[in-house]
Amino acid sequence: MSQQIFDLVVRRTWRVPLTAVSSGDAASVARRFDGVLLTFGYKASGRLLSYLGTLAPQDARLVSVQVLAVVQEAVGAHTQHNPYFRDFPRNVPDTLDFWVSCLEDALRDAPGAPDVGAIFARRGFDLLALPRYGRYQHTYEEMVAAHDAFLPALGDRRTVLDVGGTLDEEAHGLYRHLAGSTTPLSDADLAALALLAQYCAGMEQPATVPLRSARAIVNATHVLYGREPEIDTVTDVLRLACALSGGDVTLETSTRFRSLPRPVRRTLLAALDAVVGAAPAKVGDVGTHREAWKRLGERLHPHEHTGPGARVFAVARGEDDVPSLPARVERAFASGSRAEALRLLAAAPGALVRRADHLLRSAADDAEATAVVDALERALPEVSGRVVLGLREHLENRRPQAGPSGSGRPRAGHPSAGRRVFVNRRGGAWASSDERSDLPQDAVTALVRACDAEVLRRVPRPQDLVVDPDLLDVALPLSARARPDGAGVLPRGSRTRVTGELLRFFVHWREASRTTDLDLSCLLLDRDFTDAEHVSWTRLRGEGFVHSGDLTEAPGGATEFVDVSTRRIRRPVVVPEVHVYSGERFDQLAEGFFGFMSRDAAQAGLPFEPATVRLKSDLTGEGRVVIPAAFLRGEDGWEALWLHLNLNGSPGYNTVEEHRVTTTTLVRAIAARRYLTVRYLVELLRADGVKVHHEMPQGTGPVTYLGFGAPEELPAGSRVVTPQSLLDLVPA
C-alpha cells in the first residue's frame, strides 16, 4: 500500500514525500531527473533538488523513477501516441480522396471486383470494413522518424514539484483534507479517501467529517478498528453498510450487501437504535431508499432485534407509515398553506435554503416574501458554506445584470440564452426554457447581502492576499461529483486563458475485452451558437483545422488528434467531443483519456509532446458521449470554458452531426450561466479591507497565495491554495 500512497500523494499535491534512506552524493542524479522532468512540462524546485542530491545515488534513482512514473501518467505520456496518418498534421488527404484510395487498395487484392464508382453507388457499403481503413499502416518508430525534433518554448507549461514531509505526514494531511471537505467529492476523490482511511487508521482521526458520503468511508474504517462511527441519521447507517460492502456510498447505484460479521451487525443496529430513539421523526427518511433498506434487512436480521431501530425496517416494508419532511412540505403547498410549509422547512435549515426560490415565487405579497427572507437569514448560519455559496450563485442567475460583482474582462460566448441547464451528479445534462416567474428583487437584494455577509464571516482574513490573475475566473468547487480525475482539470464553469497558435485535442483509449471505436470530433459554432460545421472522421480537413484520421480498434491503444489553428479558424466557438461509435462504454475501457495541448506552429515535434499538455482528463461514466470543454474566442483572445458533460448518447454509431442540437443547446446554456469564481471571494475580501496583490509584496510576513503554482520562496507560515486544493476555498 505504501507505493500506492506515495503515488497518490505526489499526484494530488505535487510534493515528493521524504523517505528514510541512506545519505550520499546524488547531485548528478538530481540534475538528470530535473532534465527529464522538463520534457514532461514539470520542474523540480530547489528544495527538491537539494533533497535528492543528499541521498545515496541508488536511493535518489529509485525516488526519481517513482516520481517520473506518476508525472508521465498525469499528462498521458506513459503510453505511445501514434496517429493514423504518419505525417500528421502534414499530408492529411481530403476525406473523399482518402476513402477512394482505401477502396482502390482493396480492389487490387480482389480481381474481377466492380469499379470504384459502382461500389460507391451500392447501398449498405461498409467503409469501415476496408482492410486499410481505421488500422495503423505504420509503426510508432516510423512515425517518430517522420517528424522533426520538438523545440521548447517559454510558453510551455512548467509545473513545479516540491519536497514535502514524511510519507505519513503527507498522507495524513491529504486524508484530513479530503475528509474535511464540505463539497461533494468525485468518484476518484472517494476512492482516494478510502485508500487513505485505511493507511491512516492508526493516526489521529478528524473530529468530524461534514460530507455524508465521505463520512461513510471513514466510519467503515472506524468500525473495522473497533471505534464508534459518527452517525446522526438513519441514512448514515445505510451509507455505512454500503461502505462495508464495497458499494456506492452516494446511494446513486444499487449495492449488493455482503454477509456482515455479528459484531458489525450489532454496531449497525445499535446506531439505528440511537438515532431513532433520540429523534423518532428521522424514520421518515427511510422511504427515499426503501428498496435498499429491504435488502439490508436481509443481512442484519432485524426480526431478532427489539430496539427502536427495528421500526426502520417496518417502514421500509410498508408496515408503518412515517411521512418524510419533503412529503409533508409538499402536502402543505398542495393545500395552499404556505405558512405551514415555511414552518416545516424552518426546522431543517438546509432544506429551507434549497427551497428558497420556490418559497419566494410562491409568496402572495410583500409580507410573505419578507417572512421568507427573515427565515432564510436565520437559517444561513446553520448550513454549510457550500449551501450558502450555492444560494448566492443561484440568486446571481436570477438577477437581471451582466455578471457577478467584479466579473472583470468581457466574456467570450456569453449570450442571453433564456434557458435553464441541469447537470446531474454523473455529468448528464439537459436544458429547458426558463418559465419561472421573476423573484421579488427587493428580497433577492436582501438575500444576496445576507449571503455575502455570511461568507465573509466564515472566510479567513489574511493580512495580505496574493492572487495570480489567471486564477480569478476559476469557478469555486461547489460540487466535484461529475469532475473527472486528471491533470489540469478545473470545476465546471471555470474560464481560463488559452495561448498559442495551435490547439491540439487528443483522445487515447485501450479496449478491455471487445473491439472499441472512439471518435474525436469538434463542433464549430458562430458567436451566437448557430450555423454549425464540424471536424470528424467524415471531414478530415478544412480552413483552420485538420483531423489525424479515424482509428476503429485499440487492442494495444490508439490515439486520435484534431488540430485547430487559433489564427485561421473562422468560427469563434470550438467544442471538442468524444463519441463511442461502437464497443465498450467509457467506464468499461482498460484506459481512456481526453486532453488538449497548446503550442506554436514553429515548435514542430511529435503529435504528442507532454510539455505542451494543458489538460488530461479521464474518460469515465456510463455515457457514450463526453463534452469536456468549449473554447471561445473573445475580444482579448481565446479561453477554455470547462463543461464536464457525460451524456448517454445512442447505443451505437454516435457522431458529432447527430448530437449537434443537443451540444449547441447545452454549451449555450452553460456559457450564459454566471458562476461564482475565485474573483468573487477576492472582491469580498478586498471590500472588507484585505490587501490584495497580484505580485509578491516586499517585506511582508506570511501571506495567502492563490495561484496555479506557488513561488518557491514564500514567507514562513504562508498559506497556499492551488487547483489541487481549491476545496480549501469553500468555507465550512
Secondary structure as GFF3:
##gff-version 3
##sequence-region A 1 732
A	DSSP	alpha_helix	2	13	.	.	.	ID=ss1
A	DSSP	beta_strand	15	18	.	.	.	ID=ss2
A	DSSP	alpha_helix	27	39	.	.	.	ID=ss3
A	DSSP	beta_strand	42	44	.	.	.	ID=ss4
A	DSSP	alpha_helix	46	53	.	.	.	ID=ss5
A	DSSP	alpha_helix	57	75	.	.	.	ID=ss6
A	DSSP	alpha_helix	95	108	.	.	.	ID=ss7
A	DSSP	alpha_helix	116	121	.	.	.	ID=ss8
A	DSSP	three_ten_helix	127	129	.	.	.	ID=ss9
A	DSSP	alpha_helix	140	145	.	.	.	ID=ss10
A	DSSP	beta_strand	159	166	.	.	.	ID=ss11
A	DSSP	alpha_helix	167	179	.	.	.	ID=ss12
A	DSSP	alpha_helix	187	199	.	.	.	ID=ss13
A	DSSP	alpha_helix	212	224	.	.	.	ID=ss14
A	DSSP	alpha_helix	234	244	.	.	.	ID=ss15
A	DSSP	alpha_helix	262	278	.	.	.	ID=ss16
A	DSSP	three_ten_helix	280	289	.	.	.	ID=ss17
A	DSSP	alpha_helix	290	300	.	.	.	ID=ss18
A	DSSP	three_ten_helix	302	304	.	.	.	ID=ss19
A	DSSP	alpha_helix	310	316	.	.	.	ID=ss20
A	DSSP	alpha_helix	325	334	.	.	.	ID=ss21
A	DSSP	alpha_helix	338	346	.	.	.	ID=ss22
A	DSSP	alpha_helix	349	354	.	.	.	ID=ss23
A	DSSP	alpha_helix	356	362	.	.	.	ID=ss24
A	DSSP	alpha_helix	366	379	.	.	.	ID=ss25
A	DSSP	three_ten_helix	380	382	.	.	.	ID=ss26
A	DSSP	alpha_helix	385	396	.	.	.	ID=ss27
A	DSSP	beta_strand	419	423	.	.	.	ID=ss28
A	DSSP	beta_strand	429	433	.	.	.	ID=ss29
A	DSSP	alpha_helix	441	458	.	.	.	ID=ss30
A	DSSP	beta_strand	464	467	.	.	.	ID=ss31
A	DSSP	three_ten_helix	469	471	.	.	.	ID=ss32
A	DSSP	beta_strand	486	487	.	.	.	ID=ss33
A	DSSP	beta_strand	495	498	.	.	.	ID=ss34
A	DSSP	beta_strand	502	510	.	.	.	ID=ss35
A	DSSP	beta_strand	517	525	.	.	.	ID=ss36
A	DSSP	beta_strand	533	535	.	.	.	ID=ss37
A	DSSP	beta_strand	541	542	.	.	.	ID=ss38
A	DSSP	beta_strand	545	547	.	.	.	ID=ss39
A	DSSP	beta_strand	558	565	.	.	.	ID=ss40
A	DSSP	beta_strand	573	582	.	.	.	ID=ss41
A	DSSP	three_ten_helix	586	588	.	.	.	ID=ss42
A	DSSP	beta_strand	591	599	.	.	.	ID=ss43
A	DSSP	three_ten_helix	601	603	.	.	.	ID=ss44
A	DSSP	three_ten_helix	610	612	.	.	.	ID=ss45
A	DSSP	beta_strand	613	618	.	.	.	ID=ss46
A	DSSP	beta_strand	625	634	.	.	.	ID=ss47
A	DSSP	beta_strand	637	647	.	.	.	ID=ss48
A	DSSP	alpha_helix	660	672	.	.	.	ID=ss49
A	DSSP	alpha_helix	678	687	.	.	.	ID=ss50
A	DSSP	beta_strand	691	693	.	.	.	ID=ss51
A	DSSP	beta_strand	704	706	.	.	.	ID=ss52
A	DSSP	beta_strand	719	721	.	.	.	ID=ss53
A	DSSP	three_ten_helix	723	729	.	.	.	ID=ss54
###
